Amino acid sequence: MTGRSVRVYVVDDQDLVREGIAALLGIQPGIEVAGSARDGAQAAEEAPACRPDVVLMDIRMPGLDGVSATALLRRRLPECKIVMLTTFNDDEYVSRALKAGAVGYLLKNLPAAELARAVRLAHAGIAQFDQTVLAGLAAGLPAPDALTPRETEVLRLISAGATNKEIASRLHLSEGTVKNHISRVLSRLGLRDRTQAALYARDNGLI
C-alpha cells in the first residue's frame, strides 16, 4: 500500500445510514470518501467518475440491488474492490455476492475504526468477512478429503501466497501442470478464485 488515502464509495438506500457511514469513515486516518449513492443504479452510473478504490455496497436496495450493482461495477471498475456491508447474514446472499465479484461481506454492527481497517485491508487485496459469515461459508464447503494429496499441497501453497511459478519450482512441476491442478482444486471445492481457496484452507486447518 502507498501513502495515498484509500478512496471509498458508500452505497446504501437509507439516507441516515449512508451519510453516517460516510461521515464516520471521513474522519478515519488514511480514508477519503469519494462519494455515495442511494441505490445500485446510481452507483453503477456515478461511481466510475469518482474513481473509488473500495466500494461498500448494501445488498438489499430497491431497483438495482447490491449483487447486480456489484457485477456491473466489476466490469466498469475492474481494479476496484467491492465489499458488501449489510445487516443480512444469509448464505444465499453471501454466495451471490461472491459470484458477482465482491471480495468481502461485512455486517453493519462494525465499529467505525474496524470498518476503516477493513477498507484498508480490502484495498490491499485481503478479503474481508464477518466471523459469523466465515463460519457459514466453512459449513457449506466440501471436506478436505475431496482433494488428492497433490491438490492439497497446491492449495496450501496458494494459501501461502505462492505464485504459479513458485509452486511449480517447489513441487518440481511445469507451470501448465500447476494451472491444471489449481483449476481442479477450485472446481472440486466450488470456489471462485485464490482468495476463496485461501479462506477454505484456513477454515479447514490446512495452513
C-alpha positions as CSV (number, residue, x, y, z in Angstrom):
1,M,0.0,0.0,0.0
2,T,1.1,3.6,-0.7
3,G,0.8,6.7,1.5
4,R,-2.2,7.8,-0.6
5,S,-5.6,7.7,1.2
6,V,-7.9,4.9,0.2
7,R,-10.9,6.3,-1.7
8,V,-14.1,4.7,-0.6
9,Y,-17.6,4.9,-2.1
10,V,-20.7,4.2,0.0
11,V,-23.9,2.7,-1.4
12,D,-26.9,2.4,0.9
13,D,-30.6,3.1,0.3
14,Q,-31.1,4.5,3.8
15,D,-30.0,8.2,3.9
16,L,-29.2,8.3,7.6
17,V,-27.1,5.1,7.4
18,R,-25.3,6.1,4.2
19,E,-24.5,9.6,5.5
20,G,-23.5,8.2,8.9
21,I,-21.1,5.6,7.4
22,A,-19.6,8.3,5.1
23,A,-19.1,10.7,8.0
24,L,-17.5,8.2,10.3
25,L,-15.1,6.9,7.6
26,G,-14.3,10.5,6.6
27,I,-12.6,11.2,9.9
28,Q,-10.6,7.9,9.9
29,P,-6.9,8.2,9.0
30,G,-6.0,7.0,5.6
31,I,-9.6,7.1,4.3
32,E,-11.1,9.5,1.8
33,V,-14.8,9.4,1.0
34,A,-15.0,9.6,-2.8
35,G,-18.8,9.7,-3.0
36,S,-22.0,7.9,-2.2
37,A,-25.2,6.5,-3.8
38,R,-28.7,5.7,-2.6
39,D,-29.1,2.6,-4.8
40,G,-27.3,0.2,-7.2
41,A,-28.4,2.1,-10.3
42,Q,-27.0,5.4,-9.1
43,A,-23.8,3.7,-8.0
44,A,-23.3,1.9,-11.4
45,E,-23.9,5.3,-13.1
46,E,-21.8,7.6,-10.9
47,A,-19.2,5.6,-9.1
48,P,-16.8,5.2,-12.1
49,A,-16.3,9.0,-12.3
50,C,-15.4,9.1,-8.6
51,R,-12.5,6.6,-9.1
52,P,-13.0,4.7,-5.8
53,D,-10.5,2.1,-4.6
54,V,-13.2,0.4,-2.5
55,V,-17.0,0.3,-2.6
56,L,-19.0,-0.5,0.4
57,M,-22.2,-1.9,-1.0
58,D,-25.5,-2.6,0.7
59,I,-27.2,-5.8,-0.6
60,R,-30.9,-5.2,-0.4
61,M,-32.0,-2.0,-2.2
62,P,-35.0,-1.0,-4.3
63,G,-34.4,-1.1,-8.0
64,L,-30.9,-2.5,-8.8
65,D,-29.8,-4.5,-5.8
66,G,-26.3,-4.7,-4.4
67,V,-25.4,-8.0,-6.1
68,S,-26.5,-6.8,-9.6
69,A,-24.7,-3.5,-9.0
70,T,-21.5,-5.3,-7.9
71,A,-21.5,-7.3,-11.1
72,L,-21.9,-4.1,-13.2
73,L,-19.2,-2.2,-11.3
74,R,-16.7,-5.1,-11.5
75,R,-16.9,-4.7,-15.3
76,R,-16.7,-0.9,-15.2
77,L,-14.1,-0.7,-12.4
78,P,-12.1,-3.9,-12.6
79,E,-9.4,-2.7,-10.2
80,C,-11.9,-1.5,-7.5
81,K,-12.6,-3.8,-4.5
82,I,-16.3,-4.2,-3.6
83,V,-17.2,-5.2,-0.1
84,M,-20.8,-5.9,0.9
85,L,-21.9,-4.0,4.0
86,T,-25.3,-5.2,5.2
87,T,-27.5,-6.3,8.1
88,F,-28.3,-9.6,6.4
89,N,-26.2,-12.7,7.2
90,D,-27.7,-15.0,4.7
91,D,-25.8,-17.8,3.0
92,E,-27.6,-17.2,-0.3
93,Y,-26.7,-13.5,-0.3
94,V,-23.1,-14.3,0.6
95,S,-22.8,-16.8,-2.3
96,R,-24.4,-14.5,-4.8
97,A,-22.3,-11.6,-3.8
98,L,-19.1,-13.5,-4.1
99,K,-20.1,-14.9,-7.5
100,A,-20.8,-11.3,-8.6
101,G,-17.2,-10.3,-7.7
102,A,-17.4,-9.0,-4.1
103,V,-14.2,-9.5,-2.1
104,G,-15.8,-9.4,1.3
105,Y,-19.0,-9.5,3.3
106,L,-19.3,-7.4,6.5
107,L,-22.2,-6.7,8.8
108,K,-23.2,-3.1,9.8
109,N,-22.5,-3.6,13.5
110,L,-18.8,-2.9,13.0
111,P,-17.2,0.0,15.0
112,A,-16.0,2.8,12.7
113,A,-12.3,2.1,13.3
114,E,-12.8,-1.6,12.4
115,L,-14.7,-0.7,9.3
116,A,-11.9,1.7,8.2
117,R,-9.4,-1.1,8.8
118,A,-11.5,-3.5,6.7
119,V,-11.5,-0.9,3.9
120,R,-7.7,-0.6,4.0
121,L,-7.2,-4.3,4.0
122,A,-9.7,-4.8,1.1
123,H,-7.8,-2.2,-0.9
124,A,-4.6,-4.2,-0.1
125,G,-6.2,-7.3,-1.6
126,I,-7.1,-9.1,1.6
127,A,-10.6,-10.5,1.6
128,Q,-12.8,-9.2,4.5
129,F,-15.6,-11.3,6.1
130,D,-17.5,-11.1,9.3
131,Q,-16.6,-14.0,11.6
132,T,-20.2,-15.3,11.6
133,V,-20.2,-15.1,7.8
134,L,-17.0,-17.1,7.6
135,A,-18.5,-19.8,9.8
136,G,-21.4,-20.1,7.4
137,L,-19.1,-20.3,4.4
138,A,-17.0,-23.0,6.1
139,A,-20.0,-25.1,7.0
140,G,-21.1,-25.2,3.3
141,L,-17.7,-26.2,1.9
142,P,-16.8,-29.8,1.0
143,A,-14.5,-31.8,3.3
144,P,-10.7,-31.6,2.5
145,D,-10.6,-35.2,1.5
146,A,-12.3,-34.2,-1.7
147,L,-8.8,-33.4,-2.9
148,T,-5.8,-35.6,-3.8
149,P,-2.6,-35.2,-1.7
150,R,-1.0,-33.3,-4.6
151,E,-4.0,-30.9,-4.9
152,T,-4.0,-30.4,-1.1
153,E,-0.3,-29.4,-1.3
154,V,-1.1,-27.0,-4.2
155,L,-3.9,-25.5,-2.1
156,R,-1.6,-25.0,0.9
157,L,0.9,-23.1,-1.3
158,I,-1.8,-21.0,-2.9
159,S,-2.9,-20.0,0.6
160,A,0.7,-19.1,1.5
161,G,0.6,-16.6,-1.4
162,A,2.9,-18.6,-3.8
163,T,2.7,-17.8,-7.5
164,N,2.2,-20.5,-10.1
165,K,5.9,-20.2,-10.9
166,E,6.9,-20.7,-7.2
167,I,4.5,-23.6,-6.8
168,A,6.0,-25.2,-10.0
169,S,9.5,-24.8,-8.6
170,R,8.6,-26.1,-5.2
171,L,6.8,-29.2,-6.4
172,H,9.0,-29.8,-9.5
173,L,6.2,-29.4,-11.9
174,S,5.6,-27.3,-15.0
175,E,3.6,-24.2,-14.7
176,G,1.0,-25.7,-17.0
177,T,0.5,-28.6,-14.7
178,V,0.2,-26.2,-11.7
179,K,-2.5,-24.3,-13.6
180,N,-4.4,-27.6,-14.2
181,H,-4.1,-28.5,-10.5
182,I,-5.4,-25.1,-9.5
183,S,-8.4,-25.4,-11.9
184,R,-9.3,-28.8,-10.5
185,V,-9.0,-27.6,-6.9
186,L,-11.3,-24.7,-7.5
187,S,-13.7,-26.8,-9.4
188,R,-13.9,-29.7,-6.9
189,L,-14.4,-27.3,-4.0
190,G,-16.8,-25.0,-5.7
191,L,-14.5,-22.0,-5.2
192,R,-14.3,-18.9,-7.4
193,D,-10.7,-17.8,-7.0
194,R,-7.4,-17.9,-5.0
195,T,-8.9,-15.7,-2.2
196,Q,-11.7,-18.2,-1.6
197,A,-9.2,-21.0,-1.8
198,A,-7.1,-19.4,1.0
199,L,-10.2,-19.0,3.2
200,Y,-11.1,-22.6,2.6
201,A,-7.6,-23.8,3.6
202,R,-7.6,-21.7,6.7
203,D,-11.0,-22.8,7.8
204,N,-10.2,-26.5,7.3
205,G,-6.9,-26.4,9.2
206,L,-4.7,-26.8,6.1
207,I,-2.5,-23.8,7.0
